[in-house]
Amino acid sequence: MTQFTEEEEGQFIGSQRVNDKTNSIPDGILDDHTVHECDIALNNFEIKKKRYRVLLNRYHIIWQRSDIKHKVRNDGNEPTTGTSMQKENEHEKEKISYQTKYDDGSNVLHLQDVFRITKGSTKAACFRSALQTFDSNSIDSDAEQQSSDSINSSDQYLMIHYAERIISSPTDCNRWQVQRLTLHNNDPYIIGKWYDQLQNRLLSSPRKRLKRLLVFINPYGGRKMALQTYERCCKPIIQLAGIDASCIITQRANQIRDILIGHDLKPYDAVCCVGGDGTVAEMINGLIWRSIRDHGMNPRQPDWIPKPSLPIGVIPAGSTDTIAYSLHGTSDVQTATIHLVLGQYKGLDVCSVRNCDGIIRFCTSVMGYGYLGDVAAKSEKYRWMGTKRYEYTGVKTFLLNRGYEAEVHLLLDENDEIDKVNTTCSVNCSHCQSIEEKDINADKPSSSNASPYKDNTETCHPPDNCDKPNDFYISPAKTSPQLIRSDRDTSNKWRIIRGDFFMITGANITCACTRSPNGISRYCHLGDGYLDLVLVRKTNLLNNIRFVINTMGRNGDIRNLPFVEIYRTRQFTFKAKMNAHSQDYNSVRGSCQPIAISGISEDGVSNTDSEFFSSWNCDGEVVSDLEITMISHRQLIDVFMRGPYPYAKPTRRTGSKSLCCCCCK
């Protein structure tokens, strides 16, 4: 039996000490047989045939070499003999802020990034235990099975499977990878007790891990590699996490929407899709329509928009994957799967698209009129070209440089626009979190006629005198339009913009991708309840090239272009300029699904009206209405994500080589 000396133990524990009401390190010497059930565990292990001292507290696993003396880093005025870790808020265990100083050479692993624990007599036995087939109660049954025989005389290895962000990448700091930490100890008692401690911490975590998952795979979208992508990159990680996944391979357009609306979803903890942006939009539309139907409301004119109960996962397998890139900061499939199995989700804004009859669909990424609409409509007759059809029709439409007369009414919030216009959305975004915390209780309806998103779901039609100093809005609750003064709209102002536009775009997210790292609206947030309205005036072809260069470059900013205007708004209304050739279109036409819908023209609109009017491109679907209202609904659906990380060049620590990087260092 090996013991730590008081000097060695004080040097290691002193730099990791936890000052918490429930967690404390007892004084005295901790030997290999000292394991505290609910507090701290400290033991010697072998990692890669080297001796390490490993500390387990409530939220971290910390290890360092036991045969090397380390100096405690002191960045402040506190003594080097110890520091404190304090919880800021008891009710927010996932948002804990630590004031911690670790020794040089310490390696830190967050327990929230751990998704599987196995043990065995050899490393191969740990692997076999991790890759075994699971049932619906895999995590609980696996924990109970091994806990019943937690002290096995042959167990000498403990394997910890976790996710690690690759922060040392010079180009992409948002990618995650699966890693494992293997601890070896000749004493089976230590292995059994550490296994029980880790399992108890994972099961008692406030973040609920998935047990049953419904997966939709679109084998026709994008590069037509969704099925192979899932089998090769996603399925091994999902099985390793002990998640029972039920897969459905789609065969037609709108099949995902129909299944989500009409089938029982109670057995599942979440819904996931493997496909492009069109597949993601179809899944989100199906969940929201299902939520509206479950509340017994008219789907076209609901009293309010209820939030779906199931979170979603987005695994990219399309051609551009702008939704996945905007959510995760990368289009890496393994990263999206890791965020799914770790179970951390955040709210995402969703926009409703309405015509004169009510809601026609929900928009997740972008809705564009003019250039984007022409590309979506004209590419329908070139489906035989695959994804190349978008490049062909895009270049052809770009060279035509067509403009469209239109009128846009938008509701501006001047206070928010001034304060947040230059902030990008990233992980732990203070802007999205502050809005979420402020309105989380106010979003719950008190009656069936009250909207949980009342701030931003009321359709406030701009009155005729909206250009006057006094600001008014039309209350939708009245049977007849009536101008009412509102105290909450004292900082809001309606604005009318008319002109000849090359492109009108309502961006719900940044719409970033590998070709355009900043997207069309780099300052658009994921969960603040606003959308960015981008207006590109009709100009010459050279200016259009400048616009494309600024959207594709990492350092480009389209706000510096004189013919581009960007507004942050909760809603806007679009009206095409009417003339003798105008017609009313009140249906959603066209499809970007693999199987075309019958009864739809090749371009989505008639040849006569295509010369005067464009179409709307709503998440790849063609909408031909000439009067559209787009309203942002704050955090209407939960998505498994952490948000994009801002890139910062990592600093190398001299004299040590870490096996794991900690983001809180």
N, C-alpha and C positions, 0 to 999 in steps of 0.2 A: 504494500500500500504506500502510495506516494503522497507526501504532504507538502504544502507550500509553507515557506517560512513567513514570519510576520512581515518582514521587510518586503518580500516579493509580493505577498498578497496585498499589502497596503499600497504598493506602487501601482498595481494593476487596478484594484478596486477603487482606489482613491480618485483615479482619473475617469472612472465610469460610474461613480456613485449616484444613486437615484434618491432624490429627496421627494418622496411621495407618501401620501397618507396610507396607501395600501402596500406599497413596495418599499422594502428597506433591506439593506445588507447587514446582517448581524455581525457584531464584533467577534473577533476570535479567528481561529484557524479553520478553514474549510478543507477537508480531505476528500479523497475520491468517493467516499461513501456518504457525503453530506449533500443531500438534495432537499430543498425546501419546496413543499407542495405548491404554494401559491405565491412565493416570493422570488428568490433568486437562486439560480443553480450555477455553480462554478466548479469545473473539473478539468483534468488533463485529458487531452485526446491527441491522437496522431492524425495529421492531415498531410497527405502526400509524403508519408514516411518522415515527417518532421513533427517535433513536439510542440503543441500549442496549449495555451490556457484559454478555455472557452467559457464565456459568461452568458447566461440566459436571463434576461429580465422580462418585463411584461410586454415590451414592444420590439426588442432587438435581440440579435445574437451577435456577440462581439468576441473576436478571437485575436490572439497575438502570439508570437513566438515566445516560448518559455525559456529558451537558452540564450536569448539576447536581451541585454538591458536597453530600455527605451527611455527617452527623455519626454517628459510631459510638455506638450505645447501650451503656452500660455499667451493668449492674444489680448487679454484684458488685464484688469487690476486685481483679479481674484487670485488666491494662492494656488500654487501648482499641485498641492497635495490632494485636491479634490474639487469637484464642480457639482452643480445641481442640475437636475432635470425636473422641470415643473410643468404640470398640465395647465394650460391657459383656461380651458373651459371643460367642465366635467361632462357636459352633455355632448361634446364634440370630440370623441375619442380619436377620430381619424384626422383631426386638424390640430394635432398637438405640436406645440412649439418648444423645442428643447434648447437650453443653453448648455451646450456640452463641449468639453475639450477632451479629445482622445489622444492617447499616446501615439507617437510616430510609429508606424507599423501596425496599428490597429485596423482590423477589418470589420465592417459593420454591415449587417443584413437586417432589413426591416421584416418583421414577421408578416406584414401585410402583403409582401411580395412572395411569400411562401405558399405553395398550393398543393404540396404532397410530401408526406413523411413515410419512409419505409425503413425496415430493419431486417437483418438477416445474419447468417453465419459467415457469408462471404459477400463481396461486391456483386457477384453474379446473382446471388439470391435476392439482393435488394432490387436489382433490375427486374428480375422475374416478378417480384411482388408489385413493382410499379406498373408493369405492362400487362397485368392480368385483366381479364374481362370483368366489367362492372355491371351491377344491376342498378335499379332506380334509386336505391338507398346505398350507393357505393361508398360514400364517405363515412356515413355512420356505421354501416356494417363492417367496413374495413377496420375502422377504429375499434369497434367492439370486439372483433375477432382477434386482433392482435393485442388488445388490452387485456383480454381474458387470459392470455398467456404472455403477459408483458415481460416477465422475468424468465426467459428461456436460456438454458445453460449453454446453448450454442451461439447465441446472438452476440456478435462482436462488432458489427458495423451498423451505423446509423446514416442513412442517406437523406438529405434535404434537397428537394427540388424547388427551385425558385426562379423568378424572372429578374433579369438585370438589364438596365438601360445602357447602351453602348455610348457613353459620354465622350469617349476618346476619338470618335469618328470625325474627321476634318470636314465632312460634307453633310452628314445626316446624324444629328444627335437625338433623333426621335425613335430610332430603331431599338427594339428590345430583343433579347434572346433568352433561351432557357438554359439555366446552369444547374449544377448540382454540387453540393458540399457533402463530402463523405467523412464522417468522424469514426475513428477506430479506437476502441478501448477493450482490453482483455477481460474486463469485469462485466458480465451480462447484467448485473444489477444496475450499473450506471446506464447502460444502453436502454434498459427497460424503463427506468425512471425518466430519462430524457425524452424517450418516445412518448410516454404518457403526458409529460408536461407540454410538449409541443402540440400534441393532438388536442389537449384541453384548451390551449390558447387559440388554436385555429377554429375549433368548434364554438368557442365562446366569443369569437370576434364579432363586433357590432356589424361588420360588413358580411352580409349573407352571401355565401358562395352558391353557385348554381348546382343543381342536382339533375334536373331534366331540361333539355333544350330542344327546341323545334328549329330545324335548319332547312332553309329553302335554297336549292342550287339551280341556277339558270345556266344550262349547258350551252345555250345559243348566244348569250350576250358577250360583247367585247371580243376577246381573242378566242372564244369558244374553248377555254381551258379551265372553266370553273370546277368541273368534276375532278379533273386531275389535280388542280390546286388544292381542293379540299382533302383528297386522299393523301396527298404527299406532304402538305404543310400544316393543315388544320387538325385532321383526325388524330395524329399522334399526340398532340398537345392536349386535346379535349379528353382523350382516353387517359392520359397521364394524370390529369386533374380529377379523374373519377366522375366525369359528367356523362350521363346517359343521353345521347343525342339521337333524335329521330329525324331522318333525312327524307326530304321530298324533292325529287327532280322534276322541275316544271316542264311542261310540254306545250303550253300555249300562253298567249297573252292574257293578263289579268287573272291567271290561275291562283297566284299568291293572294291577291285581294279577295277572291271568292272563298278561298279556304279560311282565311282569317275572319271573314264576316260570318260564315255559316257553320263552322265547326266548333267543337268544344275545346277551349284552350286552358281549362282549369288544371289539367295534369302538368302543365309546363311552367317553368319559372321565367323563361325568357324566349324570345324569338330572334333568330339570326338568319341572314341571307348571304349567299356567296354569289356575287355578280357585280354588274356595273351600277351606275347611278340610276338608271331606269328601274332596276330591280329593287334598289333601296327605296325609291319613291313609291313604288307599288306596295311594298310592305308597310310603309308608314301610312299610306292612304288606307289600306285595309284595316289597320289597327284603330285608326281614328274613326272611320266609318262604323266599325264594330262597337266602339265606345259610345258613339252617338245612338246607335240602334239599341244598345243595352239600357240606355237611359230613356228610351221610349220617345225620342224626339224626331221631328221631321228632318231627314238628312240634308235636304236642300236649304231649309231655313230653320236651323236649330236655335233654341233660346240661348244656349251657350255651348262652348266647345269643351267637352269633358276630356280629361287626360287619360290616355290608355294605362291600364294597370300593369302591363308587361313591359319591361325594358327590352331594348333591341341591341343586337350586335351587327356591325357592318364589316364584312370581310371583302376586300376589293378583289375583283376578278374581271374588270371591264377594260375598256380602252383608255379612258382618262382617269376615272376614279376620283373625281373632284370632291365628293362627299367624304370619302375615307381619308383623303389627304388633308382636308380642312379639319377633320376631327382629330386625327392622330399626328399630323405633321409629316406623315410619310405614307406611301402606298404599299408598304411592306406587309405581306400577308401574315407572317409570323407575329408581327407586332400587334396587329388587329386581333388575332386569336388570343394572345397573352392578355390583352386588356379584357377580353371576354371572360377568361377563366379566373382572373383575379377578382372580378365581381364589382369593381368600382365604376359607378356610372354617374353621369351628370345630365342636367336638363338641356335640351336643344330646342331652339325656336323653330316653329313651323308656321308658314304663311298660308292663309286661306285665300283662294282665288274665286271671285264671285262675279256673276253677271246680273242682269236684271231679274232673273228668276231665283237667284240664291247661289249657294256654294256649288261649284262644279268640280273642284279638286283641291288638294293641298300641295303646296310647293315646299320642297326641302332645300334645294340648292339655289337655282337661279331661274328667273322668268324673263325672257328677252323678246322684244319686238324690234322689227327691222332686220338687221343683219342676222342675228341669231335665229329669228323666226323663219327667214327665208332659207337658211341653211337646213333647218329641221324639215321644212315642208318640201323643199326640192330634192332632198336626199332620199325621199321615199321610193322614187322610181329607180334608184341605183342600189338597191339592197343587194343585188348580186355582187357588188364590189366589196361587201363586208364593211369593215371600219374605214376603208379607204374612201368610202363615199362621202364622208364628212370633209375630208381634206379636198376632194375634188370640187364638191359644191361650195365649200368655203372659199377656195381661191376664185372660183368663177363668180360668186356673189360679191366677193371683195373687189374684184376688178370692175364690176358694174357700178359700184359706188352709188347706190340708189338711196334717196332720201324720202321720208314720209312725213306729211303734215299731221300734227297731233297736238292735243291739249292735255296737260297733266295737272291735276289738283293734288297737292301733297300737304300733309299736316306736319308742321315743324315744331319741335320742342327745343327752343333756343337755348335754354339753360344747359340741357344735356349735351347739345351739339357743341357748345363752346368748351365744355370741360373734357369731353371724351373723344374729340375728333382725331387726336394723334396717338391714341393708345391701341396697340395690337392685342388681340386675345391670345392668351397662352395658358399654361397649366396654372391652376389656382388663381385665375383672373379675378382681381379684386372688384372690378366693375360688375361682372356677372354674379359674383358671390354676394356683393352688397345688395344688388337688386333682388336676388333670391331670398336672402335673409329678411329683407324689408317687407317683402310681399308674400312670404310663404303662408302666413296665416290669413292674410286678406284675400287670398286666391280661393278659399273654400266657400262655396255658395251657401247662403243661409236658407234658400228656398229653391224650388225647381225652376223658377224664372230668373234667378240671379246668376250672373256669369262669374265663374271663377277667374276669368281673365277680363274683368269688366273694364280695366284700364285701357286695354288695347283691342278688345274684340268688338266693341260697339262701332257700328258703321256710321261714322260721323260725316255726313254728306256736306260738302262745302256749299254754303249759300251764295246767292248772287252778289252780295255785298261783302264778300270775304276780303276784298282788298282795302276796305275801310279800316280805320284804326281800331274800332271795337271788334273783338273776336267772338264769333258765335258758332254754334254747331246745331245740327238737327238731331233731336233725340229720337232714336228708333222705337222707343217704348210708346210714343204717341201714335194715335191712329191717323192723324193728319199731320203733315209737316208743320212744325212750329219752331220759331227761333227762340232759343232759351239761353240765357247767360249762365255760364258754368264757372264756379270758383276754381275747379281743378284745371281748367283750360286757360287760366289767365296768362300762363307762360307759353301756351300753344298758339300757333298762328297758321291759318290756311294761306297757301300761296299757289297762284296759277302761273304755269309756264307754257307758252305757246311757241311753236317754231317748226322748222324742217329738220328732222332728226335722222341721222344715219343708224343709230341704235339707242333703244331705251331698255334699260335692264334694272330689274329689282332683285338684288342679291341678298339672300338670307344668310349665306356664309361667304367666306372669302373666295370660294370657287378656285382654290389653288390646286395645282397639279405639278407633275414633274416638269412639264414644259413651261409652266407659269408658276414659279414658287410663291409669288406674292398674290396671285389671283387677280381677279378683276376689281376687287375691293379689299385691300389688305387690312383696313382698319375695321372691318365688319366683325362683330362679336357673335359668339355662339349662343349666348343665353341672356341677352340684355333686353329682349323684347322689341328690338328695332331692326329694320332692314335698311340697306343702302340703295338709294335710287341713283343710278348712273345714267346721265344724259350725254350722249355724244352728238354734237351738232353736225349737220351735213356740211362737208367741206371738201377740199380737193384730195386726190389720191395720196399725195405726199404726206399730208397730215394724218391720214389713216395709217400709213406705214409707221409714222412716229408713235401712234397710239399702240400698234401691235408691238413695237419694240419695247415700249415702257411696260406693257403687261407681261412680256416674256422675260425681261431682265430682272435679276435679283435686286438691283439698286434702282429700278425704275419706279416712277410715281406718276400715275396718270392725272393726278390733281394739278400738276404743274402745266398741263396743256391748256391753252386758252379756250379751246372748243369743247372741253369736258367739264361737266358740272356734277358734283356728288352731294347728295342730301341724305341725312339720317332722318328717317321718319317711321312712324308706327303704321301708317297706311297711306296709300295714294290711289287716285282714280285716273284712269286713262280713257281718253275719248279720241277716236280717229276723226279727222276732218271729213265731214260728209259732203257728198256731191251727187250728181245725177246717176252715177253708176254704182252707188253704194248699196249694199244689201246687208241684212241683219243675219248674223250667224250666232246661234245660241246653243251650240253643241260642241263637245270636244271631238276633234277629228285627228286622224293620223295616228301613228303608233311607231314607237321605236322598239317594239318587241319583235322576236324572231318571226312570228307568224302574223301576217298582215290582217287587218280587220276588213271584212267585206263591206262594200258599199261606200268606199272612201276613194276620192280621186287621188291621182298620183301626187299632186302638189298640195293637196289639202284645201285649196280654194280654186274657184273657177278662173279660167284664163283671162277673162275680161277684168275681174276685180283684182287679180294679182298685179296688174299694172298700176293700180291706185292704192292698194292696201297690202300690208304685210300680214303675217300671222304671229302668234305668240308661241314661243318655245318654252314650255313648262316642264322642266326635268326631262327633256327629250320628247315629250308629247306635244302635239300640235293643237293649239287652241285658237279658233278662228273668230272669236267674238271681237267686235269693234269697240266695245265699252267694257272695261275690266276694272275691278277694284281688288287690290291686294292688301291684306291686313296681316300684321305680324302677331303671333300668339306666343307669349313668353314661356319658354321651357315647357312646351306642350308634350314632349315625349322624352323619356330617359334613354340615354345611349351609353353603352359601355365604352368609356374613354377617360382620359386624363387631360386631354387638350395638348396642343403642340408646345414643345419646349423651345424657348429662345436659345439659339446657339451661342455658346461662350467657349472660348478656347480653354481646354482643361489645363490645369497647372500640375506639373510633375513634382512629386515629393521625392526629395533626395534621400538616399539611405534606406529606402524601404520599397517593397514591391507588394502591392495589395492584391489579394485574390478577389476582392469585391469592393465596389465603389459605393459610397453612401452619399445621397444627394443632400443630406443635412450637414455635411462637413463644411 
